[in-house]
Amino acid sequence: MRAEFVAIDVETATSDQSTICQIGAAFFAGGELVDTYSSLVDPGCEVGYVQQQVHGLDNQKLAGAPKWGEVGKVLLDRCRDLVVASHSMFDRNAVSKANANAGLEPLASPWLNTINVVRRAWPDRYEKGSCGLKVLADHFGIEFQHHDALEDAIATGRILAKAIRDTGLGPHDWIARCNQPIRPKVRIRKPAMTW
């Protein structure tokens, strides 16, 4: 079954978003996970202490991992013509910066920020509430290991799949819907005055 969308998550070695040290991609079709891709990545720098505390990766664990130039090419090929989802814009920015630094073309797929999807799919609960990935996963009963790129990507994809099921809007429909207000105003035509 051909994937309809891919959810992506990255972990970085430093506060510089281009220093990707792990990537996870989860491919979905018909609301189900149909394939995955993940890789550790040699960020070309020392992993910061704060980042190690978040994701548990250090330079010893990353030793021998491919550089982004190799991993980015795989990602470009695997994601071509798919809607790409990520939970916030961090992952999109990181991939864009890493591709630019490696001399790769941008990932030209349409992107969805699942935070924007969640706020529109369930506005009564999430219009102003926390939309953290762990908060949402706990609410929807999605078990995952937070801050592992593949686990985060799968959780992100499952949240988008639930929004698609609950609303009937497909991935491309959600791109258009996310460009509208959370609660679109419905215009009510007033009847013409008859004097």
C-alpha atoms as one frame of an Amber mdcrd trajectory, in Angstrom:
protein
   0.000   0.000   0.000   1.443   3.379  -1.026   1.962   5.815   1.837  -0.276
   8.884   1.983   1.875  10.862   4.384   5.090  10.595   6.379   5.673  11.909
   9.881   9.241  13.023  10.618  11.086  13.756  13.837  14.715  14.654  14.469
  16.988  14.990  17.468  19.889  17.435  17.371  23.361  17.497  18.894  23.365
  21.196  19.811  21.028  24.182  19.788  21.993  24.619  16.116  19.065  22.962
  14.357  21.242  21.723  11.498  23.165  19.351  13.813  20.765  16.428  13.364
  22.015  13.338  15.189  18.943  11.109  14.766  16.073  10.968  12.268  12.866
   8.974  12.335  10.277   8.770   9.556   6.944   6.942   9.864   4.939   6.265
   6.693   1.136   5.954   6.936  -1.570   4.728   4.552  -5.233   4.247   5.359
  -4.605   5.469   8.884  -2.076   2.705   9.579   1.693   2.650   9.949   3.021
   0.878   6.843   6.775   1.542   6.918   9.522   3.270   8.886  12.982   4.675
   8.324  15.401   5.688  11.050  19.075   6.420  11.367  21.587   7.823  13.769
  23.538  10.649  12.146  27.083  11.883  12.690  26.429  15.582  13.436  30.060
  16.564  12.842  30.309  18.148  16.282  30.281  17.325  19.973  26.856  16.494
  21.396  25.932  19.103  23.998  25.301  18.173  27.614  21.715  19.491  27.562
  20.899  17.543  24.398  22.408  14.360  25.871  20.078  14.745  28.851  17.084
  15.040  26.507  17.677  12.185  24.049  20.466  10.144  25.616  22.724  10.216
  22.550  26.420  11.045  22.822  29.370  10.954  20.454  30.248   7.400  21.480
  26.769   6.177  20.464  26.989   8.134  17.205  30.445   6.829  16.256  30.364
   5.353  12.760  26.929   6.802  11.909  26.512   8.256   8.398  26.716  11.991
   7.860  23.608  13.982   6.935  24.551  14.132   3.249  23.930  10.383   2.959
  20.871  10.268   5.232  19.351  13.376   3.665  19.487  11.777   0.196  17.532
   8.781   1.492  14.976  11.109   3.061  14.591  13.118  -0.152  13.964   9.940
  -2.112  11.588   8.314   0.386   9.475  11.441   0.999   9.117  12.653  -2.579
   5.457  13.404  -3.458   4.237  12.779   0.107   2.747  15.192   2.616   5.283
  15.503   5.437   4.060  16.011   9.002   6.051  17.100  12.027   5.046  18.117
  15.522   6.051  21.806  15.380   8.228  23.520  12.812  11.477  22.522  14.541
  11.904  19.370  12.458  11.161  21.125   9.164  13.664  23.868   9.959  16.283
  21.318  11.024  15.917  19.268   7.827  16.041  22.430   5.681  19.193  23.683
   7.395  20.901  20.286   7.359  20.105  19.856   3.648  21.481  23.316   2.859
  24.685  22.627   4.829  25.137  19.298   2.996  24.501  20.847  -0.429  21.244
  18.917  -0.877  18.085  20.229  -2.477  15.288  21.244  -0.096  12.645  18.683
   0.784   9.997  20.191  -1.483   7.045  18.235  -0.114   4.111  20.069   1.466
   4.537  20.168   5.268   1.930  19.933   8.015   2.521  21.117  11.558   0.460
  18.673  13.628   0.082  21.241  16.417  -1.990  23.315  13.972  -3.958  20.195
  13.001  -4.725  19.322  16.634  -5.933  22.842  17.460  -8.363  22.689  14.517
  -9.471  19.059  14.841 -10.316  19.338  18.547 -10.625  23.081  19.292 -12.762
  22.661  22.405  -9.892  20.860  24.114  -6.759  22.151  22.381  -7.420  25.624
  20.965  -5.554  27.143  23.909  -4.397  24.058  25.829  -1.019  22.357  25.769
  -0.274  20.505  22.540   2.976  18.880  23.596   3.554  15.517  21.947   3.575
  13.657  25.275   0.399  15.420  26.452  -1.408  14.439  23.255  -0.056  10.883
  23.219  -1.198  10.386  26.819  -4.664  11.755  25.999  -5.075   9.548  22.920
  -3.588   6.445  24.536  -0.502   6.338  22.299   2.436   4.618  23.987   5.893
   5.749  22.894   9.404   6.469  24.124   9.633  10.271  24.059  12.729  11.852
  22.456  13.569   8.838  20.331  13.182  10.216  16.792  11.387   7.190  15.332
   9.088   6.796  18.342   8.212  10.513  18.196   7.592  10.271  14.433   5.237
   7.308  14.894   3.329   9.115  17.664   3.052  12.214  15.464   1.736  10.102
  12.578  -0.824   8.389  14.804  -2.125  11.755  15.993  -2.500  12.962  12.393
  -4.188   9.669  11.422  -6.678  10.170  14.268  -7.412  13.731  13.115  -8.007
  12.404   9.583 -10.394   9.717  10.892 -12.268  12.097  13.216 -12.733  14.883
  10.667 -12.758  13.129   7.291 -10.116  15.573   6.008  -7.189  13.959   4.180
  -3.549  15.089   4.447  -3.857  17.528   1.523  -7.154  18.867   2.929  -5.373
  19.534   6.215  -2.789  21.683   4.451  -5.587  23.992   3.285  -7.439  23.783
   6.618  -4.340  24.815   8.585  -4.214  28.042   6.566  -7.616  28.994   8.004
  -8.460  30.264  11.487  -8.924  27.649  14.204 -12.619  28.451  14.314 -13.592
  29.909  10.938 -16.263  32.542  11.187 -19.435  31.556   9.435 -21.078  34.477
   7.717 -24.813  34.572   8.126 -26.567  36.491   5.404 -29.098  38.873   6.787
 -32.396  38.834   4.972 -32.942  41.760   2.632 -34.862  44.566   4.266 -38.398
  44.803   2.969 -40.019  48.086   3.845
